[in-house]
Amino acid sequence: MSKEERHLQTKIRMFEDILLRTKNPSQVDNIQMELTRMRAKLQKLYFKRMES
């Protein structure tokens, strides 16, 4: 696992924790969109590593 993959996984966990604690609906939407982007990026990294 690359350094970038570990960093993204850690960041995703932090954002999920923030998401569970937040009460503001607009902030929830923003966090969910950012989580979706980070998960897609992480998945691309996994697939790129599998191809190599």
C-alpha positions as CSV (number, residue, x, y, z in Angstrom):
1,M,0.0,0.0,0.0
2,S,1.4,3.3,-1.0
3,K,1.8,6.4,1.2
4,E,-0.9,8.2,-0.7
5,E,-3.4,5.3,-0.2
6,R,-2.7,5.3,3.6
7,H,-3.1,9.0,3.7
8,L,-6.4,8.9,1.9
9,Q,-7.7,6.1,4.1
10,T,-6.8,8.1,7.2
11,K,-8.4,11.2,5.8
12,I,-11.6,9.3,4.9
13,R,-11.8,8.0,8.5
14,M,-11.4,11.5,9.9
15,F,-14.2,12.8,7.6
16,E,-16.5,10.0,8.5
17,D,-16.0,10.8,12.2
18,I,-16.7,14.5,11.5
19,L,-19.8,13.5,9.6
20,L,-21.2,11.5,12.5
21,R,-20.6,14.4,14.9
22,T,-21.9,17.3,12.8
23,K,-25.5,18.7,13.2
24,N,-25.4,21.2,10.3
25,P,-27.3,19.8,7.2
26,S,-25.3,21.9,4.7
27,Q,-22.0,20.8,6.3
28,V,-23.2,17.1,6.1
29,D,-23.8,17.5,2.3
30,N,-20.4,19.0,1.8
31,I,-18.7,16.3,3.8
32,Q,-20.6,13.6,2.0
33,M,-19.5,15.0,-1.4
34,E,-15.9,15.2,-0.3
35,L,-16.0,11.6,1.0
36,T,-17.4,10.4,-2.3
37,R,-14.5,12.1,-4.1
38,M,-11.9,10.7,-1.8
39,R,-13.3,7.2,-2.0
40,A,-13.3,7.4,-5.8
41,K,-9.7,8.6,-5.8
42,L,-8.7,5.8,-3.5
43,Q,-10.4,3.2,-5.7
44,K,-8.5,4.6,-8.7
45,L,-5.3,4.2,-6.8
46,Y,-6.2,0.6,-6.0
47,F,-7.0,-0.3,-9.6
48,K,-3.9,1.4,-10.9
49,R,-1.8,-0.7,-8.4
50,M,-3.6,-3.9,-9.5
51,E,-2.8,-3.2,-13.2
52,S,0.9,-2.8,-12.5
